[in-house]
Structure formats: C-alpha cells, structure tokens
Amino acid sequence: MVRPAAFLDRDGVLNHRIPGDTYVTRPEELEVLPHVAEAAQRLARAGYALVVVTNQRGVARGFMSLADVERIHAKLAAAFAAAGAPLSGVYVCPHDRDEGCGCRKPAPGMLLQARDELGLDLERSLLIGDSESDLAAAEAAGVPVRVLMESDGDLREALDRAGVP
C-alpha cells in the first residue's frame, strides 16, 4: 500500500541547531528537541511514513565523514524507535552548495528518491522544515502541505498548522 510521508528536516526541526556555521559532527552533539517523540507518535498514528531529509554540507567541507553522519542518524533513529514511531528512512545530501547536485534542497532529489525507494504518495505527503529551501524542495517534488517552523521550535505546533490529527 502506498502511504503518505511526513518529510522532516533535521537540524532545527528534530534536533537543536548549533548556532553559526557549526555542525553536529558526533552523536554526543545531537540534542533531540523536546516534544519530538510526541510529534513523531502523532504522525505515525495518522499513517505517515517518517522520513528525514537533511542537507549536510559539513561532509563536503571536511568537518565530518558520511560514517559520522550515519552514527548521528543511528542515535536519532533510536530515539524515534523508543517513542514507538520508527523512521522509515533518512536521506542525506553531503554536497556543498556549489556542487550542482540534484539532492541538495531546494532541489527535490531526496524526496523523489524516498518516494521511489519507500513507495510513497507525495500528493498526500507533508514537509516540515525551518528554511525556505526545505519548502522549495517539497514544492518541486509535488508535496502539497509545507510548513515552515521556527528553528528549534515546537514540532507539535507545526503539526497543528499542517492539520495532522
């Protein structure tokens, strides 16, 4: 059965965004925001596949490796699983801004890849992000519900605005 996805940006939506041009480079630095577990449970109950889509140009800049990112995401996935709302997928763009890839938001590549790999219905999906590039990627992929939230804000409020029961 094809199901909708809740595409979620990572930094500033699911975890605390480190100020400035700084990156979460180790699992110990990943601070999941309050209320994320409750919001994830709500999305799962509503039938959404939970999919993280995140630009991680720190890889291209040499601040971390893809293996580091995978360890960070293993910690994030464990937090979602502990809440009873496991992640269906995590998609990462490791490229820098000027590399011209099709995966770095605002390009829709990560969302389209998730659609193809996970069998998602983009027309019934939503995206929550904290930057205009997140929303632009969703629009380009045909995701109709797009919510811009304040960085490090309350994800539950974004779900209210998206109309998630």
Number of C-alpha atoms within 10 A of each C-alpha: 6 12 16 21 29 26 29 21 22 24 23 21 25 28 21 19 19 15 7 6 6 10 18 21 18 15 16 10 13 20 16 21 18 16 15 19 21 16 22 26 20 17 20 18 14 12 13 24 26 22 23 26 27 22 22 23 18 20 20 16 12 8 14 18 15 15 10 16 19 15 16 18 20 14 17 23 19 14 17 20 15 11 15 15 23 19 18 15 15 21 19 19 20 21 19 16 12 7 9 10 14 13 22 26 24 20 20 23 21 27 27 19 14 21 18 11 10 16 15 22 18 24 14 16 20 24 28 26 27 20 18 13 15 26 24 17 23 30 17 16 19 18 24 16 19 22 21 17 19 14 17 18 18 18 26 19 14 21 21 12 14 16 10 16 9
